[in-house]
Amino acid sequence: MGVSPLSDVTSDRVGDRVKVGGIIVSVKQITTKAGNHEMAFVRLQDTGGSIEIVVFPKVFARTADVWLKDTVVVITGRADEKEDHMTILADDVLRIS
């Protein structure tokens, strides 16, 4: 599937497209102030660690049913760094189980 371990998503990958897999361990769903749209902050974990996935409103609207705790997923997105910690800005998600 061409999936990278979460430990490979480091600051030297900022701006790169990445494909990672893991299990969703938490989902924090919010409503944006501008536009009243739903989005989510998701914590994804694999055997080597965890990372925050930012799911903006357009992506969340078409994939909302996938963002559930204990779901195994493959996520494609862009690596980003926010306040000295890595995040992935999700473009797409595929449920594995």
C-alpha distances in whole Angstrom, upper triangle without the diagonal:
4,6,9,12,15,17,16,17,20,23,22,19,21,21,17,14,12,9,9,10,13,16,18,22,24,24,27,28,31,33,33,37,36,36,35,32,29,26,25,24,21,21,17,17,15,17,18,20,19,19,21,19,22,21,24,26,25,21,23,25,22,20,23,22,19,20,22,22,20,17,14,12,9,11,11,15,17,18,22,25,27,30,29,26,22,21,18,19,17,16,14,13,11,13,11,15
4,7,10,13,15,13,14,17,20,19,16,18,18,14,12,9,7,8,10,13,17,19,22,24,25,27,28,31,33,33,36,36,36,35,32,30,27,25,24,21,21,17,17,15,17,17,18,18,18,20,18,21,21,24,26,25,21,23,26,23,21,24,24,20,21,23,23,22,19,16,13,10,11,11,13,15,16,20,22,25,28,26,24,20,19,16,18,16,16,15,14,13,15,14,18
4,7,9,12,10,11,15,18,18,15,17,17,14,11,8,5,5,6,10,13,16,19,21,21,24,25,28,30,30,34,34,34,33,30,27,24,22,21,18,17,14,13,11,13,13,15,15,15,17,15,18,19,22,24,23,20,21,24,22,19,22,22,18,19,20,20,19,16,13,11,8,9,9,12,14,14,17,20,22,25,24,21,17,16,14,16,14,15,13,12,12,14,13,16
4,6,8,6,8,11,15,14,12,14,15,12,11,7,6,5,7,10,14,16,18,20,22,24,26,28,30,30,34,34,34,34,30,28,24,22,20,18,16,13,12,10,12,11,12,13,13,15,15,18,19,22,25,25,21,22,26,24,21,23,24,20,20,21,21,20,18,15,13,10,10,10,12,13,12,15,17,20,23,21,18,14,14,13,15,15,16,15,14,15,16,15,18
4,5,6,8,11,14,15,13,15,17,15,14,10,9,6,7,9,12,14,16,19,20,23,25,27,30,30,34,34,35,34,31,28,25,22,19,17,14,11,10,7,8,7,9,10,11,14,14,18,19,23,26,26,22,23,27,25,22,24,24,20,19,20,19,18,17,14,13,11,11,12,14,14,13,16,17,19,22,19,16,13,14,13,16,16,18,17,16,16,17,16,18
4,5,5,9,12,13,12,13,15,14,13,10,9,6,8,8,11,13,14,16,18,20,22,24,27,27,30,31,32,31,28,26,22,19,16,14,11,9,8,7,9,7,6,7,7,10,11,15,17,20,23,24,21,21,25,24,21,22,23,19,18,19,18,17,16,14,13,11,11,12,12,13,11,13,14,16,18,16,13,10,10,10,14,14,16,16,15,16,17,17,19
4,5,7,11,12,11,13,16,15,15,12,12,10,11,12,14,16,17,19,20,22,25,27,30,30,33,33,35,34,31,29,25,22,19,17,14,12,10,9,9,6,7,8,9,12,14,17,20,23,27,27,24,25,28,28,25,26,27,23,21,22,21,20,20,17,16,15,15,15,15,15,12,14,14,16,18,15,12,10,12,12,16,17,20,20,19,20,21,20,22
4,6,9,9,8,11,14,12,12,9,10,9,12,13,17,18,19,21,22,24,26,28,31,30,33,33,35,34,31,29,25,23,20,18,16,14,13,12,12,10,10,11,11,14,15,18,20,23,26,27,24,25,28,27,25,26,27,24,23,24,23,22,21,19,17,15,14,14,14,13,10,13,13,17,18,16,13,11,12,12,15,16,18,19,19,20,21,21,23
4,7,8,6,8,11,9,10,8,10,9,12,13,16,17,18,19,20,21,23,25,27,27,29,30,31,31,28,26,22,20,17,16,14,12,12,12,14,11,11,10,9,11,12,14,17,19,23,24,21,22,26,25,23,24,25,22,21,22,22,21,21,18,16,14,13,12,11,10,7,9,10,13,15,13,10,7,8,9,12,13,16,17,17,19,20,21,23
4,5,6,7,11,10,12,11,13,13,15,17,19,20,20,21,22,23,25,26,29,28,30,30,32,32,30,28,24,22,19,18,16,15,15,15,16,13,12,12,10,13,14,16,19,21,25,26,23,24,28,28,26,27,29,25,24,25,24,24,24,22,20,18,16,15,14,12,8,9,9,12,13,11,9,7,9,11,14,16,18,20,20,22,24,24,27
4,5,5,9,10,13,13,16,15,19,20,22,22,23,23,24,24,26,26,29,27,29,29,31,32,29,28,24,22,19,19,18,18,18,18,20,16,15,15,13,14,15,16,20,21,25,26,24,25,29,29,27,28,30,27,25,27,27,27,27,25,23,21,18,17,15,12,8,8,7,10,11,9,8,7,10,11,14,17,19,21,22,25,27,27,30
4,6,9,9,12,12,15,16,19,21,24,24,25,26,26,27,29,29,31,30,32,32,33,34,32,30,27,25,22,22,21,20,20,20,21,18,17,17,15,17,18,19,22,23,27,27,25,27,30,30,28,30,32,29,27,30,29,29,28,26,24,21,19,17,15,12,9,10,10,13,15,12,12,10,13,13,16,18,20,22,23,25,28,28,31
4,6,5,8,8,12,13,16,19,22,22,23,24,24,25,26,27,29,28,30,30,31,32,29,28,24,22,20,20,19,18,18,18,20,17,17,16,14,15,15,16,19,20,24,24,22,24,27,27,25,27,29,26,24,27,27,27,26,23,21,18,16,14,12,9,6,8,9,13,15,13,12,10,11,10,13,15,16,18,20,22,24,25,28
4,6,9,10,13,14,18,20,22,22,23,23,23,23,24,25,26,25,27,26,28,29,26,25,22,20,18,19,18,18,19,20,22,19,18,17,14,14,14,14,17,18,21,22,20,22,25,25,24,26,28,25,24,26,26,27,26,24,21,19,16,14,11,7,5,5,7,10,13,12,11,8,9,9,11,13,15,18,19,22,25,26,29
4,7,9,13,15,18,21,23,23,25,24,24,24,24,25,26,24,26,25,26,27,25,24,21,20,19,19,20,19,21,21,24,22,20,19,16,15,14,14,16,16,20,19,18,21,23,23,22,24,27,25,23,26,27,28,26,24,21,19,15,13,9,6,5,6,9,12,15,15,14,11,11,10,10,12,13,16,18,21,24,26,29
4,6,10,12,16,19,22,22,24,24,24,25,25,26,27,26,28,27,28,29,26,25,22,21,20,19,19,18,20,20,22,20,19,18,15,16,15,15,17,18,21,20,18,21,24,23,22,24,26,24,23,26,26,27,25,23,19,16,14,11,8,6,6,8,11,15,18,17,15,12,12,10,11,12,12,15,17,19,22,23,27
4,7,10,14,17,20,20,22,23,22,23,24,25,26,25,28,27,27,28,25,24,20,20,18,18,18,17,18,18,21,20,19,18,15,15,13,14,15,16,19,18,16,18,21,20,19,21,23,21,20,23,24,24,22,20,17,13,10,7,6,4,6,10,13,16,20,19,17,13,12,9,9,10,9,11,13,16,19,20,23
4,6,10,13,16,17,20,20,20,22,23,24,26,25,28,28,28,29,25,24,20,19,17,16,16,14,15,15,17,16,16,15,13,13,12,13,15,17,20,19,16,18,21,20,18,21,22,19,18,21,22,21,19,17,14,10,8,6,6,6,7,10,13,16,20,19,16,12,11,8,10,9,10,11,12,14,17,17,21
4,7,11,14,15,18,19,19,21,22,24,26,26,29,29,29,29,26,23,20,18,17,15,15,12,13,13,16,15,15,14,13,14,12,14,15,17,20,19,16,17,20,19,16,19,20,16,16,19,19,19,16,14,10,7,6,4,7,9,10,13,16,19,22,21,18,14,13,10,11,10,10,9,9,11,13,14,17
4,7,10,12,15,16,17,20,21,23,26,26,29,29,30,29,26,23,20,17,16,13,12,9,10,9,12,12,12,11,10,12,10,13,14,17,20,20,17,18,21,19,16,18,19,15,15,17,17,16,14,11,8,6,5,7,9,11,10,14,16,18,21,20,17,13,12,9,12,10,12,11,10,11,12,12,15
4,7,9,12,15,16,19,20,23,26,27,30,31,31,30,26,23,20,17,16,13,12,8,8,7,10,11,11,10,11,12,11,15,15,19,21,21,17,18,21,19,16,17,17,13,13,14,14,13,11,7,6,4,6,9,11,14,14,17,19,21,23,22,18,15,14,12,14,12,14,12,9,9,10,9,12
4,7,9,12,14,17,19,22,25,26,30,31,31,29,26,23,20,17,15,11,10,6,5,5,8,10,10,9,10,12,11,15,16,19,22,22,19,18,21,20,17,17,17,13,12,12,11,9,8,6,6,7,9,12,14,16,16,18,19,21,23,22,18,16,14,13,15,14,16,14,11,11,10,9,11
4,6,9,11,15,17,20,24,25,29,30,30,28,25,22,19,16,14,10,8,6,5,6,10,12,11,9,11,12,12,15,15,19,21,22,19,17,20,20,16,16,15,11,10,9,8,6,6,4,6,9,11,14,16,18,18,20,21,22,24,23,19,17,15,15,17,15,17,15,12,12,10,9,10
4,6,7,11,13,17,20,22,25,27,27,25,22,18,15,12,11,7,6,5,6,9,12,14,12,9,10,10,10,13,13,17,18,20,16,15,18,18,14,13,13,10,8,7,5,5,5,6,7,10,11,14,16,18,18,19,20,20,22,22,18,16,14,13,15,13,16,15,12,12,10,11,11
4,7,10,13,17,20,22,26,27,28,25,23,19,17,13,11,8,6,6,7,10,13,14,11,9,10,10,11,14,15,18,20,22,19,17,20,21,17,16,15,13,10,8,5,6,8,10,11,14,14,18,18,20,19,20,20,20,21,21,18,17,15,15,17,16,19,18,15,16,14,15,14
4,7,10,13,17,19,22,24,24,22,20,16,14,10,8,6,5,8,9,13,16,17,14,11,11,9,10,12,13,16,18,20,18,15,18,19,16,14,14,12,9,8,6,8,10,12,13,15,15,18,18,20,19,19,20,19,20,21,17,16,14,15,16,15,19,18,15,17,15,17,16
4,6,10,13,15,19,21,21,18,16,12,10,7,6,5,7,9,12,16,19,20,17,13,12,10,9,10,10,13,14,17,15,12,15,16,13,11,12,11,7,7,7,10,11,13,13,16,14,17,17,19,19,19,19,18,20,21,18,17,14,14,14,14,17,16,14,16,15,17,17
4,7,10,12,15,18,18,16,14,10,9,5,5,6,9,12,15,19,22,22,19,15,14,11,10,10,10,12,13,16,15,12,15,17,15,12,14,13,10,10,10,14,15,17,17,19,17,19,18,20,19,19,19,17,19,20,18,17,14,15,15,15,18,18,17,19,18,21,21
4,7,10,13,15,15,12,10,7,6,4,6,8,12,14,18,21,25,25,22,18,16,13,12,10,9,10,10,14,13,10,12,14,13,10,12,13,9,11,12,16,16,18,17,19,17,19,18,20,20,20,20,19,20,23,20,19,16,16,15,14,17,17,16,19,18,21,21
4,6,9,12,12,9,8,6,6,6,8,11,14,17,21,24,28,28,24,21,18,15,14,11,10,10,10,13,14,11,12,16,15,12,15,16,13,14,16,19,19,22,21,22,20,21,20,21,21,20,20,18,20,22,20,20,17,17,16,16,18,19,19,21,21,25,25
4,7,9,9,6,5,4,6,8,11,14,18,21,24,28,31,31,28,24,21,18,16,13,12,10,9,12,14,11,12,15,16,13,16,18,15,17,19,23,22,24,23,24,22,23,21,22,23,22,22,20,22,25,23,23,19,19,17,17,19,20,20,23,23,27,27
4,5,6,5,5,6,7,10,12,16,19,22,25,29,32,32,28,25,22,18,16,13,12,9,8,12,14,12,13,16,17,15,19,20,17,20,21,25,24,26,24,25,22,22,20,21,22,20,21,18,20,23,22,22,19,19,16,17,18,20,21,24,25,29,29
4,6,6,8,10,11,13,15,19,22,25,28,32,35,35,31,28,25,21,20,16,15,13,12,15,17,16,16,20,21,19,22,23,21,23,25,28,28,30,28,29,26,26,23,23,24,22,23,20,21,25,24,24,21,21,19,20,21,23,25,28,29,32,33
4,6,8,11,12,15,17,20,24,26,30,33,37,36,33,29,26,22,20,17,15,12,11,13,16,15,16,19,20,19,23,24,22,25,27,30,29,31,29,29,26,25,23,23,24,22,23,21,22,26,25,25,22,22,19,20,20,23,24,28,29,33,34
4,6,9,11,15,18,21,24,27,30,34,37,37,34,30,27,23,21,17,15,12,10,12,15,14,13,17,19,17,21,23,21,24,26,30,28,30,28,28,25,25,23,23,25,24,25,23,25,28,27,26,23,23,19,20,20,22,23,27,28,32,33
4,7,10,13,16,19,23,25,29,32,36,36,32,29,26,22,20,17,15,12,9,12,15,13,12,16,17,16,19,21,19,21,24,27,26,28,27,27,25,25,23,24,26,24,25,23,25,28,27,26,23,22,19,19,20,22,23,26,26,30,31
4,7,10,14,16,20,22,26,29,33,33,30,26,23,20,17,14,11,9,6,9,11,9,9,12,14,12,16,17,16,18,21,24,23,25,23,24,21,22,20,21,23,22,23,22,24,27,25,24,21,20,17,16,17,18,19,22,23,27,27
4,7,11,13,17,19,23,26,30,30,27,23,20,17,15,12,9,8,6,9,10,7,7,11,11,9,13,14,12,15,17,21,20,22,20,21,19,20,18,20,21,21,22,21,23,25,23,22,19,18,15,14,15,16,17,19,20,23,24
4,7,10,14,16,19,23,26,26,23,20,17,13,11,8,6,5,5,8,8,6,8,11,10,9,12,13,10,13,15,19,18,19,17,18,16,16,15,16,18,17,19,17,20,22,20,18,15,14,12,11,13,14,14,17,18,21,22
4,6,10,12,16,19,23,23,20,16,14,10,8,6,5,7,8,11,10,7,10,13,11,9,12,11,8,11,12,16,15,17,15,16,14,15,14,16,16,16,17,16,18,20,17,16,13,12,11,10,13,13,13,16,16,19,20
4,7,10,13,17,20,20,17,13,10,7,6,5,6,9,11,14,12,10,14,15,13,12,14,13,10,11,12,15,15,16,15,16,13,15,14,15,14,14,14,13,15,17,14,13,10,10,10,10,13,14,14,17,17,19,20
4,6,10,13,17,17,14,10,8,6,5,6,8,11,13,15,13,11,15,16,13,12,13,11,8,9,9,11,11,12,12,13,11,14,13,15,14,14,15,15,17,18,14,13,10,10,10,10,13,13,12,14,14,16,17
4,7,10,14,13,10,7,6,5,6,9,11,14,17,19,16,15,18,19,16,15,16,13,10,11,9,11,11,12,12,13,12,14,14,15,14,15,15,14,16,16,13,11,9,10,12,12,16,15,14,16,15,16,17
4,7,11,11,9,5,5,6,7,10,12,16,18,20,17,16,19,19,16,16,16,13,10,11,9,10,10,9,9,10,9,12,13,15,14,15,16,16,18,18,14,12,10,10,12,12,15,14,12,13,13,14,14
4,7,8,6,4,7,9,10,14,16,19,22,23,20,19,23,22,19,19,19,15,13,13,11,10,11,9,10,11,12,15,16,17,15,17,17,18,20,18,15,13,12,13,15,15,18,17,15,15,14,14,15
4,5,6,6,9,12,13,17,18,22,25,26,22,22,25,24,21,21,21,17,16,16,14,12,12,10,10,11,12,15,16,18,16,18,19,20,22,20,17,15,14,14,17,17,19,18,15,16,15,14,15
4,6,8,12,15,17,20,22,26,29,29,26,26,29,28,25,25,24,21,20,19,17,14,15,13,14,14,16,18,20,21,19,21,21,23,24,22,18,17,17,17,21,20,23,22,19,19,18,16,17
4,7,10,14,16,20,22,25,29,29,26,26,30,29,26,26,26,22,21,21,18,17,17,15,16,15,16,18,19,19,17,19,19,20,21,19,16,14,15,16,20,20,22,22,20,20,20,19,20
4,7,11,13,17,19,23,26,27,24,24,27,27,24,24,24,21,19,19,16,15,16,15,15,15,15,17,18,18,15,17,16,17,18,16,13,12,13,14,17,18,21,21,19,20,20,19,20
4,7,10,13,16,19,22,24,21,20,24,24,21,21,21,18,16,16,14,14,14,13,13,14,13,15,15,16,14,14,14,15,16,15,11,10,10,11,14,15,18,18,16,18,18,18,19
4,6,10,13,16,19,21,18,18,22,22,19,19,20,17,15,16,14,15,15,14,13,13,12,13,12,13,10,11,11,12,13,12,8,7,6,8,11,12,15,16,15,17,17,18,20
4,6,10,13,16,18,15,15,19,19,17,17,18,16,13,14,13,15,15,15,14,14,12,13,12,12,10,10,10,10,12,12,9,7,5,6,9,10,14,15,14,17,17,19,20
4,6,10,13,14,12,11,15,16,13,14,16,13,10,13,13,15,14,14,12,12,9,10,9,10,9,10,11,11,14,15,11,9,6,5,6,6,10,11,11,14,15,17,18
4,6,10,12,10,10,13,14,13,13,16,14,11,14,15,17,16,17,14,14,11,11,9,10,10,10,11,11,14,15,13,11,7,6,5,6,9,11,12,15,17,19,21
4,7,8,6,6,9,11,9,9,13,11,9,13,15,17,15,16,14,14,10,11,10,11,13,13,15,14,18,19,16,14,10,9,6,5,8,9,10,13,15,18,20
4,6,6,6,9,11,11,11,14,14,12,16,18,21,19,20,17,17,13,13,11,12,14,14,16,15,18,20,18,16,13,11,8,7,9,11,12,16,18,21,23
4,6,5,6,9,10,10,13,14,13,16,19,22,20,21,19,19,16,16,14,16,18,17,20,19,22,24,22,20,16,15,11,10,11,12,14,17,19,22,24
4,5,5,7,9,10,14,14,14,17,20,23,21,21,19,18,15,15,13,15,18,18,21,21,24,26,24,21,18,15,12,10,9,10,13,16,18,22,23
4,5,6,6,8,11,11,11,15,18,20,17,18,15,14,11,11,11,13,16,17,19,20,23,25,22,19,16,13,10,7,6,7,9,12,14,18,20
4,6,5,5,9,9,8,12,15,18,15,17,14,15,13,13,13,15,18,18,20,20,23,25,22,20,16,14,11,9,9,9,10,13,14,18,19
4,6,6,9,11,11,14,17,20,18,19,17,18,16,16,16,18,21,21,24,23,27,28,26,24,20,17,15,12,12,11,12,14,16,19,20
4,6,8,9,11,14,18,20,17,18,15,16,14,14,15,18,21,22,25,25,28,30,27,24,20,18,15,12,11,9,10,12,13,17,18
4,6,6,7,11,14,16,13,14,12,12,11,13,14,17,19,21,23,24,27,28,25,22,18,16,14,10,10,8,7,9,10,14,15
4,5,6,9,12,15,12,14,13,15,13,15,16,19,21,22,24,24,26,28,25,23,19,17,15,12,13,11,10,12,11,15,15
4,6,7,11,13,11,13,12,14,14,17,18,21,23,24,27,26,29,30,27,25,21,19,18,15,15,13,11,11,10,13,13
4,6,9,10,7,9,8,11,11,14,15,19,20,22,24,24,27,28,24,22,19,16,16,12,13,10,8,8,6,10,10
4,7,9,7,10,9,11,11,14,15,18,19,20,22,21,24,25,21,19,16,14,14,11,13,11,9,10,9,12,12
4,6,6,9,10,13,13,17,18,21,22,23,24,24,26,26,23,21,18,17,17,15,17,15,12,12,10,12,11
4,6,9,11,14,15,18,19,22,22,23,24,23,25,25,22,20,18,17,18,16,19,17,14,14,12,13,12
4,6,9,13,15,18,20,23,23,24,25,25,27,27,23,21,19,19,20,18,20,18,14,14,11,11,9
4,6,10,12,16,18,21,21,23,25,25,27,27,23,21,19,17,18,16,17,15,11,10,7,8,6
4,7,10,14,16,19,20,22,24,25,27,26,23,20,18,16,18,15,17,14,10,9,6,5,5
4,6,10,13,16,17,19,21,23,25,25,21,18,16,14,15,12,13,10,7,5,5,5,7
4,7,10,13,14,17,20,22,25,24,21,17,15,12,13,10,11,8,6,5,7,7,10
4,6,10,11,14,17,19,22,21,18,15,12,9,9,7,8,6,4,6,9,10,13
4,7,10,13,16,18,22,21,18,15,12,8,8,6,6,5,6,9,12,13,17
4,7,9,13,15,19,19,16,12,10,6,5,4,5,7,9,12,15,17,20
4,6,10,13,16,16,14,11,8,5,5,7,8,10,13,16,19,20,23
4,7,10,13,13,11,7,6,5,6,9,11,13,15,18,20,21,24
4,7,10,10,9,6,5,6,7,10,13,16,17,20,23,24,27
4,7,6,6,4,6,8,10,13,16,19,20,23,25,27,29
4,6,5,6,7,10,11,15,18,20,21,25,26,28,30
4,6,8,10,13,15,18,21,24,25,28,29,31,32
4,7,10,13,15,19,22,24,25,28,29,30,32
4,7,10,13,16,19,21,21,24,25,26,28
4,7,10,13,16,18,18,21,22,23,25
4,7,9,13,15,15,18,20,21,23
4,6,9,11,12,15,17,19,21
4,7,9,11,15,17,19,22
4,6,7,11,14,16,19
4,7,11,14,17,19
4,7,10,13,16
4,7,10,12
4,6,9
4,6
4
